[in-house]
């Protein structure tokens, strides 16, 4: 298994996209299936945004100061996803706005992932050496074990509040 930070993040993106596709293909009345999928989406996004916000972004910001604007935009995109995840975690799959809110989450996160993969990751790879990306990735793997899995966990809430205060 690779410890390259970008490879690890792209693997997360792939799994998140798979779940997004499952939601989109679930059918109009598949309330229980959609509820399970959204629960898993929330868990994966909570972990993913945590390791990016707590490890990847601060490291890139420190090592590649020219990418600061990109990092700040990513923090804000994560904040939007965090808010939607918090709201979805408090909803029932049969709530009137559940599908609409999930669709907005999917659209926002898809845009974020596409932007990272097509624009930001190439800049980071060009600016950091293989060894640095492997070191960051190794730290991300460690952090993933202790990362919050629900948006209601204190470390996830802290992340959302930090984005508001920043």
PLY file of the C-alpha trace (Angstrom):
ply
format ascii 1.0
element vertex 166
property float x
property float y
property float z
element edge 165
property int vertex1
property int vertex2
end_header
0.00 0.00 0.00
1.30 3.42 -0.95
1.88 6.06 1.69
1.95 8.87 -0.90
-0.49 11.48 0.46
-1.98 12.26 -2.94
-2.49 8.57 -3.78
-4.24 8.07 -0.43
-6.53 11.06 -0.95
-7.40 9.91 -4.47
-8.29 6.47 -3.08
-10.67 8.18 -0.63
-12.15 10.19 -3.51
-12.74 7.00 -5.48
-14.63 5.39 -2.59
-16.67 8.56 -1.98
-17.59 8.73 -5.69
-18.68 5.08 -5.57
-21.06 5.88 -2.70
-22.33 8.99 -4.50
-23.11 6.81 -7.52
-24.94 4.34 -5.29
-27.09 7.15 -3.92
-27.84 8.43 -7.41
-28.79 4.96 -8.62
-30.80 3.94 -5.54
-34.16 4.97 -6.94
-36.76 7.41 -5.76
-38.33 5.32 -3.00
-35.20 3.56 -1.71
-35.32 5.38 1.62
-33.54 2.72 3.69
-30.79 2.23 1.10
-30.27 5.98 0.78
-30.12 6.31 4.56
-27.38 3.66 4.81
-25.44 5.20 1.92
-25.63 8.70 3.38
-24.48 7.36 6.75
-21.41 5.85 5.10
-20.83 9.03 3.01
-20.94 11.14 6.18
-18.46 8.82 7.91
-16.01 8.83 5.00
-16.24 12.59 4.50
-15.80 13.25 8.23
-12.60 11.17 8.29
-11.35 12.52 4.95
-11.86 16.20 5.74
-10.33 15.67 9.17
-7.04 14.26 7.82
-6.86 16.89 5.10
-7.61 19.77 7.49
-5.36 18.52 10.27
-2.44 17.17 8.24
-2.34 17.70 4.48
-3.45 21.32 4.27
-1.28 22.67 7.13
1.78 20.86 5.73
1.24 22.15 2.20
0.53 25.63 3.52
3.84 25.56 5.43
5.96 23.96 2.68
4.38 25.64 -0.36
3.26 29.13 0.69
2.32 29.99 -2.91
-0.60 27.58 -2.56
-2.08 29.35 0.47
-5.11 30.67 -1.46
-5.87 27.15 -2.69
-5.62 25.79 0.85
-7.90 28.51 2.24
-10.49 27.78 -0.46
-10.31 24.08 0.37
-10.90 24.80 4.06
-14.04 26.72 3.10
-15.26 23.96 0.78
-14.76 21.49 3.62
-16.69 23.75 5.94
-19.70 23.69 3.59
-19.49 19.89 3.42
-19.17 19.69 7.23
-22.31 21.77 7.74
-24.28 19.64 5.29
-22.99 16.45 6.95
-24.01 17.72 10.38
-27.48 18.57 9.10
-27.87 15.25 7.26
-26.76 13.31 10.33
-29.70 14.79 12.23
-32.25 14.00 9.50
-34.22 10.89 8.67
-33.99 9.54 5.11
-37.72 10.13 4.65
-37.47 13.83 5.56
-38.67 16.10 2.77
-35.26 17.72 2.17
-33.02 14.68 2.72
-32.54 13.87 -0.98
-32.13 17.54 -1.93
-29.58 18.18 0.82
-27.66 15.04 -0.14
-27.66 16.13 -3.78
-26.19 19.52 -2.80
-23.54 17.74 -0.71
-22.67 15.47 -3.64
-22.44 18.41 -6.07
-20.21 20.42 -3.72
-17.90 17.56 -2.82
-17.65 16.40 -6.45
-16.58 19.91 -7.48
-14.02 19.98 -4.66
-12.55 16.58 -5.57
-12.35 17.45 -9.28
-10.60 20.73 -8.48
-8.13 19.00 -6.17
-7.34 16.26 -8.67
-7.05 18.42 -11.77
-5.45 21.55 -10.31
-4.24 21.31 -6.72
-2.70 17.84 -6.57
-0.47 18.47 -9.62
0.79 21.70 -8.03
1.49 19.91 -4.74
3.23 17.00 -6.48
5.38 19.44 -8.47
6.31 21.37 -5.32
6.95 18.51 -2.90
9.28 15.60 -3.25
8.23 11.96 -3.17
9.71 11.55 0.31
7.73 14.50 1.70
4.48 13.17 0.23
5.18 9.74 1.73
5.88 11.27 5.14
2.65 13.28 5.02
0.77 10.20 3.86
2.18 8.10 6.70
0.96 10.71 9.21
-2.46 10.75 7.52
-2.71 6.95 7.84
-1.97 7.23 11.57
-4.46 10.08 12.01
-7.15 8.16 10.14
-7.23 5.56 12.92
-8.19 8.19 15.51
-10.19 10.50 13.22
-13.80 11.28 14.08
-16.35 9.21 12.19
-19.42 11.26 13.03
-19.83 15.01 12.62
-21.13 15.17 16.20
-17.84 13.96 17.71
-15.89 16.71 19.52
-12.89 16.67 17.17
-15.19 17.00 14.15
-17.17 19.81 15.77
-13.93 21.60 16.64
-12.92 21.43 12.98
-16.23 22.97 11.89
-16.03 25.70 14.54
-12.42 26.50 13.64
-13.56 27.16 10.07
-16.16 29.66 11.30
-13.66 31.47 13.55
-10.82 31.57 11.01
0 1
1 2
2 3
3 4
4 5
5 6
6 7
7 8
8 9
9 10
10 11
11 12
12 13
13 14
14 15
15 16
16 17
17 18
18 19
19 20
20 21
21 22
22 23
23 24
24 25
25 26
26 27
27 28
28 29
29 30
30 31
31 32
32 33
33 34
34 35
35 36
36 37
37 38
38 39
39 40
40 41
41 42
42 43
43 44
44 45
45 46
46 47
47 48
48 49
49 50
50 51
51 52
52 53
53 54
54 55
55 56
56 57
57 58
58 59
59 60
60 61
61 62
62 63
63 64
64 65
65 66
66 67
67 68
68 69
69 70
70 71
71 72
72 73
73 74
74 75
75 76
76 77
77 78
78 79
79 80
80 81
81 82
82 83
83 84
84 85
85 86
86 87
87 88
88 89
89 90
90 91
91 92
92 93
93 94
94 95
95 96
96 97
97 98
98 99
99 100
100 101
101 102
102 103
103 104
104 105
105 106
106 107
107 108
108 109
109 110
110 111
111 112
112 113
113 114
114 115
115 116
116 117
117 118
118 119
119 120
120 121
121 122
122 123
123 124
124 125
125 126
126 127
127 128
128 129
129 130
130 131
131 132
132 133
133 134
134 135
135 136
136 137
137 138
138 139
139 140
140 141
141 142
142 143
143 144
144 145
145 146
146 147
147 148
148 149
149 150
150 151
151 152
152 153
153 154
154 155
155 156
156 157
157 158
158 159
159 160
160 161
161 162
162 163
163 164
164 165
